[in-house]
Amino acid sequence: MNLTEANLGEEYIIKDIVTDDEDLNAFLFSLGCYAGEVITVVSRKKRNCVVSIKDARYNIDNELAQAISI
């Protein structure tokens, strides 16, 4: 299951980042988004979603959300 399928307001544990793009992987790591970390989808729009990671909120697009396996 990836982040685009997550229910709003529920906490999930990140299992893996599924991408071959090292820049994308490094970017997500800099946000605190890596395996074992807790993530919550706060809201969802057509092309993006707002997530909460470590007391911070980020707006990520669906491509990034699909790379995050929960």
N, C-alpha and C positions, 0 to 999 in steps of 0.2 A: 504494500500500500504506500502511496506517496502522499505528499502534503496537499495536493489538490483534492484528495478524497477525504480529508480530515473534517471532523465536525467542529463547528465554531465553539470556542470556549473550552474545549477539552485539552488536557495536557497529554502530550505524546513524547516518547523517547525516540530520538533520532537513531536509527539503526545503521544507516550508511548514506554516503553521498555518491550517487550513481552518475558519474560523468568521467569522460576521458580528457576533458579540458582542464588542464592544470591551473589556468588563471581563474576559472570559475571555482574550482576547489579551494584555491588560496583565498579568494574573495569571501566565500562562505565561512572558511575557517577564521578569517579576521573579524567576522561578525559574531563569532562564538558558536557557529553552527557546525557541529561535528558529532560523530558517533558517541552516544551516551548522554548527550545534553538534552534537557527538557525544552520542548517547543510548543507553543500554543497559537492556533490561528484565531486572531482577534476579529477580523472581518474579511470579507471576500467581495471583490468586484468582478467585472467581466474579464479583464485581462491581468489582474494582479490580486494579491492578498496582503494583509497586514499580519505580521507574526510577532510574537513576543518571545525573546530569547534573553535570559539573564537580566531581567528588569529593564530591557530596552525593546523598543518596537521598530520594526523595519517594514518597508513596503517592498515586496519582491514580486516579480512578474511570474506568470505561470510556467515559463521555461525553467526558472530556478526552483519553483515549487515542485515540479515534476522530478527534479534531480534529487530531492530530499526524501529518502525512504524512511518511513516510520513504522 
